[in-house]
Structures are given as C-alpha cells and as structure tokens.
C-alpha cells in the first residue's frame, strides 16, 4: 500500500472505532466527557512514563486508560455531591488534570518526544512511518492498534447491545431487571478511554472528539432507530475521514483539521436539511401547522356567519384581513389552500362552505 492509502485507511478505521461508543455518549448526553477523557489521558501517559522510564512500555497504555476511568469517577464524585452540575464538574476536573500533565512535561520531560502538540493535533501524515511487523507484513502501528480497538468496540457492542440500549434509555428499568447500570456505564467509559488513547497518537485528541461526537450527533438528526443510528454514525465518520483527507491535500492544510472540519460540515448540513429534525423541515412543518390551524379558523368563521344577513360581508375574502387580522399574503394562501382542499368555494369574492368544509367546521367546534 502507498502511504496515501495507508493514511486514509488509518483514518477510516479510527473514525469507525470512535463512532461506536460515541453513539451512546450522544444519546446519554455525555458528549463532553469524551473531551475530558481525550485530554486527561495525557496525565496517565506522563505518570506511566515516569514509572517505566520508557515511551514503548505497555504501562503508558494502561496508565492512560486508567486515567480516563479516573476522570469519569472524579466527575461523578463532584457532581454527585449536588453542589455543582455535571457540566461544571467536567469543567473542573479535566482542565486540572490536563494542566498537571502539561506542567510535568514542561518541567521533567522536556527532552523527550512527549509533548502536548502531538497529543492535541496529531499528524496522520507521519503515521505510516511508525511500523511494526505482523505475521511478516510491515504495517503502520496506528492501523494495527486502530483495527484492534475497532474490533473490541464492535464485539462489545454486539455482546452488550441490549444492556447498553436499556441502560441508555431507561436506567431505572435496567436496575429493576437486575442489571447494574454503574458497571455498564464504567464499561462504556473504559471503551471511550481505550479508543481515545489508541487514536490520539496518530490523529490527536481534537479529531478524536470530532469523530466520536459529530457523526453520532449527525446521525441522531437523521433517524430515531438505534441500529440505523449506529450504522449512519460509522458511515458519516468514514465519509468525513476520506473527504477530509482529500480536502487537506487540495488546500495543503492539516489532515486532522480538515477531517474535523468535514465532520462539522456534515453536521451543519443535517442540522439544516434533515427530513424531520432539520431547521428547514421544522420551519416548513411549522408553516403547514399554522396554515392548517388558519384553515380551521376560516371554516369556523364561515360556519358562524353562514345564512345570516351579514354573510355577504363577513364571508368576503377581503373582510378576513380585517376580521381575523391576517396579513394579505397569508390570508390569500389560507383561502387558496381551503379551496384546493375542497373545503371552500369562492364566488365574486364571497366564500361558501362545501359539505366537506361544513363537516370540518362542526368537528372543530365540537373539539
């Protein structure tokens, strides 16, 4: 494989691995925890390096994952005191732990290849140069580790899908049925930590956050079904990774930055044009509901004045603007819709109810 293809493949694998736990973070309204974990794991790496005195020691990986779980525990400990809310607890914990890591690096680890820029930003273009042999085949380390995390996340999702779904949507019922929401919660957080630690060396924590939150948030706007949301999250993340790579090549900019940008663009498109929850769809639905209500008001008005001496005036289309205080354009649209729906007929500017319109007016007056 060429380095360009390897970079794209690494990004695709990491995007899929991040999307799987990200779905449940979004559904449980814990998106900011991914931000906290992806930063505080640096402290776990630094402390493990001081213990092992080696950047290749497996203790770095273990320390990072453990620090991610510790972050979640500290956040819940502070928020559980009822003195501050969870979002404030996150804002207290992760800057403190991340700042300690930065201070330790600048004071005691300034002469080694362990810096905050590599953790925050990463550099996918260099990932193919860090290689290991697997069954006699030389492959990028990030590709092997990312594939392993993707396999672990997918396996955990398949094995504990029902439990995750139940705890996410109804934790009280899960506890009643004998499940332990706390264990499942910390299992999910461990998966998030594992994914963040594996991914940020190649792509940086900023892209990890983007890939873990933006695709699931985008999928959430497109569907109400959990299986479809999981599939869409993975597909959107993969698409953002590939399109971001080519965008970076086109404009000669940061690959991770371009990929994160594409996740934001994808969310923006869904936010505007999602079929049910998009801004455009909601605006159109609001307009249709307003017109339907106005049509009901119109037929009720016509029914109240039908057969009376002032019907010629009260039921004139021009009088609606004064009587119902409608704008001329809106009144015209309501009258046209009522006529097209077969509820009203118009003769010389005067509106008359049809049998269908009369039935609707009576039903509305009873309701």
N, C-alpha and C positions, 0 to 999 in steps of 0.2 A: 504493500500500500504506500501511496505517496504521503508526505507529511500533511498536505492539504486535506486529503481524505481522512487521515487519522484524527486531525483536529476536529473535523465535522463529526466523525463517529464518536469521539470522546464527548463532545457537546451534546449529541443526541442521547447517549447513554445516561449522562448526568441529568439532562432535562427530564427524562422518563423517571429516573430514580427519585428526583426531587418532587415530581408531581404527585406520586402515590401517597406519601404521608401528608403532603400539602393539602390534599382534598379535605382531610379530616381536621387539619388546623383551621381552614377557612370555615368549615361547617360548624366547628366548635367555638368560633370567634376568638381564636388564639393565634392569629397571624403574626402578631408582634413577638411572640415567643421565638419564632424562627429567627428573627432579627437578633434577639438577645443571645440565643444559643450559638448562632454563627459567629458572634463576636467573643463571647466569653470562653469558648473552647481554646482560644489562644492562651489563656492563663493556664489551662491544663497542659498544653504543649510545653510552655515555658517551665512549669514546675517539674514535669516529667523529664525535661532535658537536664535540669539541674541535678536530678536524682541519677539519671543514666549517663550523663555526660556524652550523649551520642544522639545525632539527629536521625539515625537509622534505627534506633531502638523501638521495639513494639510498645514500650511504655508510653511513648508520645501519643500513640493512638488511643491507648487505654485511658491515659490522663485526660485527653480531650473529650472523649465520650463521657467520662465520669464528671467532668466539669459541666458539661451540658445538662446532665441529670441534676447536678447540684444547683445549677441556675434555676431550674424548674422548681426544685424543693424550696429554695430561698424565696422565690416569688410567691409561692403558695403559702409559705410561713408568714410572710409580711402581710399579704392580702387577707389571710385567714384571721389575722388579729382584728379585722374590721375597722382598723384605724385609717387605712388607705385602700383604694380600689386596685384591681389587678393591673390596670394600665399604668397607674402610678408606681406600683411595686416593680413592674418591669423597668420603668424609667429610673428606679433607684438601684436595682441590682446590676443590670448589665453595664452601665457606664462605670460603676465602681470596680467590678471585676476586670473589665477590659482596660481600665486605666492602670490597675495594678500590673497587668501584663505588660503594658507599654512601658511603665516605669522600670520593671525588672529587665526588660530587653535593653532599654537605653542605658541602664546602669551596669548590668552584668553580662549582657550577651551582645554587645555592640560589634564584636569582631567575628561573629559567625553569621551564617546565612539563615537568619531568623529575624524577619522584620515585618512591621505592620503593613507595609505597602503590598507585599506579596500575599498576605492574608486577605486584605480588603479587596484588592483589584485582581490578583492572579495574572497569569499570562498564558492563555491557551496556545499561543504560537510556539511556546517553548516546551509544551507537554510532550511532544513526540521525541524529544531528545533524552528524556529520562526513561530508560527502557530496562526491562528485565526479561530473562528467558523463561518461557513457559513451554514445556514439552519440546524444547529445541527450537522454538519460534521466538524471535525477538519482537516484543510488543511494548507499547507505551505503558508505563506503570499506571497512569491515570485511567487508561482503558480497562486494564485488568481489574483494578480496585473498583472502578465505577460499575463495571459489569457485575462484580460480586455483590455490591450494595443493591443494585437493581434487582438481582436475583433474590436477595434476602428480603427486600421490601415487598416484592411481588409474592413471595412464598408466605410471608406473614399476613399479607392482605387476604390471600386465598384461605389460609388456615383459620384466621380470626375475623373473617368478614362479618359474620352475624354479630359477634360480640362487639366489634367496633361500631357497627351500624346501630345496635341497640344502645350502647353507652353514649353515642353521639347524640341521638335523637331523644332518648328517654332514660337518663341515668337512674332515676328513681325506680323505674320498672326493672332495669337491669339488676339493681341491688335486691329487689324483691324476689327475682327469679334465681338468686343465688350467685350471680356474677359479682366480681369485685371491681367496680369502676376505677378504683385507685390503681390497681395493678395494670389494668388495660391502659390507663392514662399514662403511667410511667413507661409502659412498654412502647407506646406511641412516641413519647418524648425521647426514649433511647434510640428509636429508629430515626427520629429527626436529627439527633446528635450524631449518630453514625453516618448519616447521609451528609451532613454539613462538614464533618471532619474529613471524610473521603473526598468531597468535591472541592473544598475551598483551596487546596494546594494548587489545583490546576486552574480553576475559574474564579477564585476569590469569593469572599463572603457576600459581596453585593449581588453578584449574579446568582449565588445560591438562594438568597432571599427572593430575588425576582422570579427564578424558576420554580420556587416552592410555593409562592403565593399568587403571582399574576395568572398563570394558566388555570389553576383551580377557580380563582375568582372570576375569570372569563367564562369558564365552563358553567359556573353557578348561574350566570345570567342567561345561559342558553338552554338549560334543561332542569327539570325537577326530579329526575331519576338518578339515584346514586351510581348504578353501574355505568350509565351513559356519561355521567359527570366525570367518573374516573377515566374512562376512555378518551373523552374530549380533552381532559387536562393533559394527558400524555401526548395526544396529537398536537395540541396547541403549543406545548413546550417544545416538542421536536421541530415543529414548523418555525417557531421563534429562533431556535438554535441555528437551523440551516439558513434561514433568511438573514439572521444577524451576522453570520459569518460572511456571506456574500456582500452584505451592506458594508461591513468593515473593510473588505477588500476593495470595494468600489471607491470608498472615500478615504482609505488609508487611515483608519481610526482604530481604537481599542476593540478587540473582538468581543471581550466580555461586555464592554459598554454598549456595543451595537446590539448584542443579543438581549441585554436587559431593556434596551430601548424598544426592540421589537415586541417584547412581552407587554410593555406599556401601550404600544400602538394597537396590539391585538385587543387588549382590554378596552381601550378607548373606542374601537370600532364596535365591539359588543355592547359597551355601555350606551352607545348612540343608537345602534340598529338591531339589537337583539329582538326577536319576534314578539316576545311577551313583556320583557322587563326593560327593554331599551327606552331611552328618552323619547325617540321618535314614536315608537309604538305606544308608549304611555300617553304622550301628547295626543295622538290620534284617537286612542280609546277614550280619553277624557273628552275630547271634542264630540265623539259619537254619543257618549253618555249624555252630554249636555244637550245635544240635538234631540235625542230620544225623549229626555225629560221635557224639552220645549215642545215637542210634538204632542205629548200628553197634555201639557198646559193648553195648547192650541185647541185640541178637540174638546177638552172640558169647557173652555171659553165658548166655543161654538155651540156646545150642547146646552149650556146655561141660557144662551140667548136665542136658541132655535125656536121659531114660531112666535116670537114676541114682536111687538110693534117696532122696536128699535133694532131688529136683526139686520136690516139693510145697512145700518151704520156700524153697529158693534161687530158685525161679521165681515166688514170690509178689510181687505188686506192692509190698507194704509192705516186703518184705525188701530191695528195691532201694535204699531210702533208707539202710539201714544198710550194705549191702554195697558200693555204689558211691558212698556219701557224697554223695548228691544231696539238694537241698532238696525238700521235699514238693511244692511247686508245680511245680518244674522236672521232677521225676520224673513227675508226673501229665501234664504237657504232652508229655513224651517218649513215654509209653505211649499217649496219645491219638493222637499222630502216627503211631506204629508201627501202631496198629490201623487208622487211616484209610488208611494206605498199603498195607494188606493183608499186612503182614509178621508180625503177631502176632494171636492170638485170646486172649480172656480168659474164663475160666470160674471162677466162685466166687473171684475174686481171683488165681487162678493163670494165668500167661501161657504160651501154647503157640505155637511157631513154625509158620507156614504153610510151604508148599513154597517160596513166593517169599522168605520170611524166611530159610529154611534155606539157600537158594542165595546170598542176600546175605551171610549169616554165613560161609559157606565161602569166598566170594570175598574177603571182608575178611580172613579168617585167612590166605589164601594171599598177599594183597597185603602 
